Amino acid sequence: MKNTTVILLSTLACFILISSCCTDNSCTSSYIIEGFVTSASGNTPCVGFEIELEEKVVEGGMLNSFFETAGIATTDAQGYYRIEFPRRSVVEFKIKVEKEGWFPFTKLIDPELFLPDSPVENNMQTTPRADLDLRVINIPPTTEDDKMRVRLLKTFEQYSTCDAEWRVFFGENIDTTLSCIIPGDVWMPYLSIDQTDPEAEVTIIDSVYCPSFETTIINVLY
């Protein structure tokens, strides 16, 4: 009986010791990341956007060279998202925001920020797209000596396929459209110089407003 009592007490002590190791949530099996996604145009909530968290993990002592999905969420009416996902040995996190008509957004997250059951707050902004067509037309009467130089006057770094390079057009039969993508709800300035007569160049500087999700056309006629 005495031996049985000793065994029971020892077992109880071990159970208490093991349980005490988890009082700081270190035994919790999940991480959480949450935040709000807003539009770079007007800071309004981005509703119904898919948020994907990816991770690069160490398995069996080997580092995977690829990212795999840790969790997915969709933003609510306030642009809020929350992803709870299993704890693993991770060397790098990457979070992505994607929505048709918007520029994709990607951000790396430091794994050291994550603590068990302590949400990591991560707010993000994403940028709506707009399409821009620059159309250059030589209208009658025309000559083979006609010459037009055109360029856009603003670029938007990674949020654009437009550039500010000069485009030069020679001759009579000119009807050309150059297309590119820019952020929505911005003004695009441009410059055109009609050099048909070198002694009487015609220079025009103007700008157009480019609403999100629409195609704006700049017509340069000469």
C-alpha positions as CSV (number, residue, x, y, z in Angstrom):
1,M,0.0,0.0,0.0
2,K,2.8,2.3,0.9
3,N,4.5,1.7,-2.5
4,T,1.2,2.3,-4.3
5,T,0.8,5.7,-2.5
6,V,4.4,6.7,-3.4
7,I,3.8,5.8,-7.1
8,L,0.5,7.8,-7.1
9,L,2.2,10.8,-5.5
10,S,5.1,10.7,-7.9
11,T,2.7,10.5,-10.9
12,L,0.7,13.4,-9.6
13,A,3.9,15.5,-9.1
14,C,5.0,14.8,-12.7
15,F,1.5,15.7,-14.0
16,I,1.6,19.0,-12.1
17,L,5.2,19.7,-13.3
18,I,4.3,19.1,-16.9
19,S,1.1,21.2,-16.6
20,S,3.0,24.0,-15.1
21,C,5.2,24.2,-18.2
22,C,2.2,25.3,-20.3
23,T,0.9,28.1,-18.1
24,D,2.6,30.7,-20.4
25,N,0.8,29.2,-23.5
26,S,4.0,27.7,-24.7
27,C,2.2,24.5,-25.4
28,T,-0.4,26.2,-27.6
29,S,-0.5,24.7,-31.1
30,S,-1.5,27.7,-33.2
31,Y,-0.5,31.2,-34.3
32,I,-2.7,34.1,-35.3
33,I,-2.3,37.0,-37.7
34,E,-5.0,39.6,-38.2
35,G,-5.6,43.1,-39.4
36,F,-7.3,45.4,-41.9
37,V,-6.9,45.8,-45.6
38,T,-7.7,49.3,-47.1
39,S,-7.5,50.9,-50.5
40,A,-4.6,53.2,-51.3
41,S,-7.3,55.3,-53.0
42,G,-9.3,56.9,-50.2
43,N,-8.3,54.5,-47.4
44,T,-11.6,52.7,-47.7
45,P,-12.1,49.1,-46.5
46,C,-11.3,46.3,-49.1
47,V,-14.2,43.9,-48.8
48,G,-14.2,40.3,-50.0
49,F,-10.4,40.2,-50.7
50,E,-8.6,36.9,-50.4
51,I,-5.7,36.9,-48.0
52,E,-3.2,34.0,-48.2
53,L,-0.4,33.4,-45.7
54,E,2.4,31.2,-46.9
55,E,5.3,29.7,-45.0
56,K,8.7,28.2,-45.7
57,V,9.2,25.4,-43.2
58,V,11.9,23.1,-41.9
59,E,10.9,19.4,-41.9
60,G,13.0,16.5,-40.8
61,G,15.9,18.9,-40.4
62,M,15.7,19.9,-44.0
63,L,14.7,23.4,-45.2
64,N,12.0,23.4,-47.9
65,S,13.0,25.7,-50.8
66,F,9.3,26.6,-51.5
67,F,6.5,28.4,-49.8
68,E,3.3,26.5,-48.9
69,T,0.0,27.7,-47.7
70,A,-0.4,28.2,-44.0
71,G,-3.9,29.7,-44.0
72,I,-6.4,31.6,-46.1
73,A,-9.1,34.2,-45.1
74,T,-11.5,36.7,-46.8
75,T,-11.9,40.2,-45.6
76,D,-15.3,41.2,-44.1
77,A,-17.3,44.4,-44.5
78,Q,-14.8,46.4,-42.5
79,G,-11.8,45.0,-44.5
80,Y,-10.8,42.8,-41.5
81,Y,-9.2,39.4,-41.8
82,R,-8.0,36.8,-39.3
83,I,-5.9,33.7,-40.0
84,E,-5.2,31.1,-37.3
85,F,-2.8,28.4,-38.4
86,P,-0.8,25.5,-36.8
87,R,2.6,26.1,-35.3
88,R,5.5,24.7,-37.3
89,S,9.2,25.3,-37.6
90,V,9.2,28.2,-40.0
91,V,12.0,30.3,-41.4
92,E,10.0,32.8,-43.4
93,F,6.3,33.9,-43.8
94,K,4.8,35.7,-46.8
95,I,1.3,37.2,-46.9
96,K,-0.5,38.0,-50.1
97,V,-3.5,40.1,-51.1
98,E,-5.2,39.4,-54.4
99,K,-8.3,40.7,-56.1
100,E,-9.3,41.1,-59.8
101,G,-8.8,44.7,-60.9
102,W,-6.2,45.4,-58.2
103,F,-2.5,45.2,-58.1
104,P,-1.3,42.2,-56.1
105,F,0.3,42.9,-52.8
106,T,3.0,40.8,-51.1
107,K,4.8,41.3,-47.8
108,L,7.3,39.2,-45.9
109,I,6.6,38.6,-42.2
110,D,9.3,37.9,-39.6
111,P,8.6,34.5,-37.8
112,E,10.0,36.0,-34.6
113,L,6.9,38.2,-34.3
114,F,4.7,35.2,-33.6
115,L,3.9,34.1,-30.1
116,P,1.5,31.3,-29.1
117,D,-2.1,32.6,-29.1
118,S,-0.9,36.2,-29.2
119,P,-2.2,37.7,-32.5
120,V,0.2,39.5,-34.8
121,E,-1.4,42.7,-36.1
122,N,-0.7,43.3,-39.8
123,N,-2.5,46.0,-41.6
124,M,-2.1,46.3,-45.4
125,Q,-3.0,48.7,-48.3
126,T,-3.6,47.6,-51.8
127,T,-3.9,49.6,-55.0
128,P,-6.8,49.6,-57.6
129,R,-5.9,49.4,-61.3
130,A,-6.8,51.6,-64.2
131,D,-6.1,51.2,-67.9
132,L,-4.6,54.0,-70.0
133,D,-4.6,54.2,-73.8
134,L,-2.4,56.8,-75.5
135,R,-3.7,57.2,-79.1
136,V,-1.7,59.2,-81.6
137,I,-3.4,60.1,-84.9
138,N,-2.1,62.2,-87.8
139,I,-5.3,63.8,-89.4
140,P,-5.5,65.1,-93.0
141,P,-4.0,67.0,-94.6
142,T,-0.9,65.0,-94.0
143,T,2.6,65.0,-95.4
144,E,5.6,62.6,-95.3
145,D,7.4,65.2,-93.3
146,D,4.9,65.2,-90.4
147,K,6.6,64.5,-87.0
148,M,5.1,64.2,-83.5
149,R,6.9,63.5,-80.2
150,V,4.8,62.3,-77.2
151,R,5.6,61.2,-73.7
152,L,3.9,60.6,-70.4
153,L,5.2,62.7,-67.5
154,K,4.7,60.5,-64.5
155,T,5.5,56.9,-63.5
156,F,4.2,54.9,-60.5
157,E,7.1,52.6,-59.8
158,Q,5.9,49.0,-59.4
159,Y,2.3,50.0,-59.7
160,S,2.5,50.7,-63.4
161,T,3.5,49.3,-66.8
162,C,3.7,52.9,-68.2
163,D,6.9,54.7,-68.7
164,A,8.0,58.3,-69.5
165,E,10.0,57.5,-72.6
166,W,9.7,59.6,-75.7
167,R,7.6,58.2,-78.6
168,V,8.4,59.7,-82.0
169,F,6.1,59.3,-85.0
170,F,7.1,60.2,-88.6
171,G,5.1,60.3,-91.8
172,E,1.5,60.4,-93.0
173,N,-0.3,57.2,-92.0
174,I,-0.1,57.4,-88.2
175,D,-2.9,55.9,-86.0
176,T,-1.2,54.2,-83.1
177,T,-2.4,53.2,-79.7
178,L,-0.1,52.5,-76.7
179,S,-1.7,50.8,-73.8
180,C,-0.5,50.4,-70.2
181,I,-1.7,50.0,-66.6
182,I,-1.5,52.6,-63.8
183,P,-3.0,53.0,-60.3
184,G,-6.6,54.1,-60.4
185,D,-8.0,57.5,-59.3
186,V,-4.8,59.5,-60.3
187,W,-4.0,62.3,-62.7
188,M,-1.7,61.4,-65.6
189,P,0.2,64.4,-67.2
190,Y,1.5,64.2,-70.7
191,L,3.5,66.2,-73.2
192,S,3.2,66.4,-77.0
193,I,5.3,68.3,-79.5
194,D,4.3,68.7,-83.1
195,Q,7.6,69.1,-84.9
196,T,6.3,69.1,-88.5
197,D,7.5,72.6,-88.9
198,P,10.8,73.0,-87.0
199,E,10.4,76.7,-86.9
200,A,6.9,76.6,-85.5
201,E,6.7,73.7,-83.0
202,V,3.4,73.2,-81.2
203,T,3.8,72.1,-77.6
204,I,0.9,70.9,-75.5
205,I,1.1,69.9,-71.8
206,D,-2.1,68.5,-70.3
207,S,-3.3,65.8,-67.9
208,V,-6.3,63.4,-67.7
209,Y,-7.9,61.8,-64.7
210,C,-7.9,58.0,-64.7
211,P,-10.7,56.4,-62.6
212,S,-10.2,53.0,-61.1
213,F,-11.4,50.0,-63.1
214,E,-11.9,52.0,-66.3
215,T,-10.0,52.7,-69.5
216,T,-9.0,56.3,-70.0
217,I,-7.9,57.4,-73.5
218,I,-5.5,60.3,-74.3
219,N,-6.0,61.4,-77.9
220,V,-3.1,63.2,-79.5
221,L,-4.2,64.7,-82.8
222,Y,-1.9,66.6,-85.2
